[in-house]
Amino acid sequence: MTAPIGYPDRFGALQSSQLESSQKTLGTKATEGKEGAAFAETLQKFVSEVDGTQKTAEAKSTAFAEGRSDDIHGTMVSVQQAEITLHLLANVRNRVLDMYREVMRMGS
């Protein structure tokens, strides 16, 4: 699955890793540790890409405001892309928290 326009490349990797992990059955503890590390690594890369998108949008906005650039379309596209990726990150965080709460409810 490729990332939709405006989303970092990790979007597709995150979706495919979720699909693969949901299709697998529970394995040994060593396997679970590796999957947890892979998820954490994927999430860390995704957050880094969102941060990069935010910084790019800020740099383009600053350059446009200072008159060093006259590319309003490119500036607006990068600002919208940064906004969309930030919303995506917030939704991923909310989903992870919901899953954590559900698992905690199962234990009690």
C-alpha positions as CSV (number, residue, x, y, z in Angstrom):
1,M,0.0,0.0,0.0
2,T,1.4,3.4,-0.9
3,A,1.0,6.5,1.2
4,P,-1.8,8.8,0.1
5,I,-0.7,12.3,-1.1
6,G,0.4,14.4,1.9
7,Y,1.2,11.4,4.2
8,P,4.7,10.3,5.0
9,D,6.0,7.0,3.6
10,R,5.6,5.4,7.0
11,F,1.8,5.5,6.6
12,G,1.9,2.6,4.2
13,A,4.5,0.7,6.3
14,L,2.4,1.3,9.4
15,Q,-0.8,0.0,7.7
16,S,0.9,-3.1,6.3
17,S,2.6,-3.9,9.6
18,Q,-0.7,-3.6,11.4
19,L,-2.3,-6.0,8.9
20,E,0.5,-8.5,9.2
21,S,0.5,-8.4,13.0
22,S,-3.3,-8.8,13.1
23,Q,-3.0,-11.9,10.9
24,K,-0.4,-13.6,13.1
25,T,-1.1,-15.7,16.1
26,L,0.7,-15.2,19.4
27,G,4.2,-16.6,19.3
28,T,6.9,-17.0,21.9
29,K,8.1,-14.3,24.2
30,A,11.2,-13.7,22.0
31,T,9.1,-13.2,18.9
32,E,6.7,-10.8,20.8
33,G,9.7,-8.7,21.9
34,K,11.0,-8.3,18.4
35,E,7.5,-7.3,17.1
36,G,7.2,-4.7,19.9
37,A,10.6,-3.3,19.0
38,A,9.7,-3.2,15.3
39,F,6.5,-1.3,16.2
40,A,8.3,1.1,18.4
41,E,10.9,1.7,15.7
42,T,8.2,2.2,13.0
43,L,6.4,4.7,15.3
44,Q,9.6,6.5,16.0
45,K,10.4,6.9,12.3
46,F,6.9,8.1,11.6
47,V,7.1,10.7,14.4
48,S,10.5,11.8,12.9
49,E,8.9,12.2,9.5
50,V,6.0,14.2,10.8
51,D,8.5,16.5,12.6
52,G,10.4,16.9,9.4
53,T,7.2,17.8,7.6
54,Q,6.4,20.4,10.2
55,K,9.9,21.9,10.0
56,T,9.7,22.1,6.2
57,A,6.4,23.8,6.3
58,E,7.7,26.3,8.9
59,A,10.8,27.1,6.8
60,K,8.7,27.6,3.7
61,S,6.2,29.8,5.5
62,T,9.0,31.9,7.0
63,A,10.7,32.3,3.6
64,F,7.5,33.4,2.1
65,A,6.7,35.9,4.9
66,E,10.2,37.4,4.7
67,G,9.9,37.8,0.9
68,R,12.7,35.4,0.0
69,S,10.2,33.2,-1.9
70,D,7.2,33.9,-4.0
71,D,5.9,30.3,-4.3
72,I,2.6,30.7,-2.5
73,H,1.3,27.4,-3.9
74,G,4.2,25.4,-2.7
75,T,4.0,27.1,0.7
76,M,0.3,26.3,1.1
77,V,0.8,22.7,0.0
78,S,3.6,22.1,2.5
79,V,1.5,23.8,5.3
80,Q,-1.5,21.6,4.5
81,Q,0.7,18.5,4.3
82,A,2.1,19.3,7.7
83,E,-1.4,19.8,9.1
84,I,-2.7,16.5,7.7
85,T,0.3,14.5,9.0
86,L,-0.1,16.0,12.4
87,H,-3.8,15.0,12.4
88,L,-2.8,11.5,11.3
89,L,-0.2,11.3,14.1
90,A,-2.9,12.4,16.6
91,N,-5.3,9.7,15.3
92,V,-2.6,7.0,15.5
93,R,-1.9,8.0,19.1
94,N,-5.6,7.9,20.0
95,R,-5.9,4.4,18.5
96,V,-2.9,3.1,20.4
97,L,-4.3,4.5,23.6
98,D,-7.7,3.0,22.9
99,M,-6.0,-0.4,22.3
100,Y,-4.0,-0.1,25.5
101,R,-7.2,0.7,27.5
102,E,-9.0,-2.3,25.9
103,V,-6.1,-4.6,26.9
104,M,-6.1,-3.2,30.4
105,R,-9.9,-3.8,30.7
106,M,-9.5,-7.4,29.6
107,G,-7.2,-8.1,32.5
108,S,-9.6,-7.0,35.2
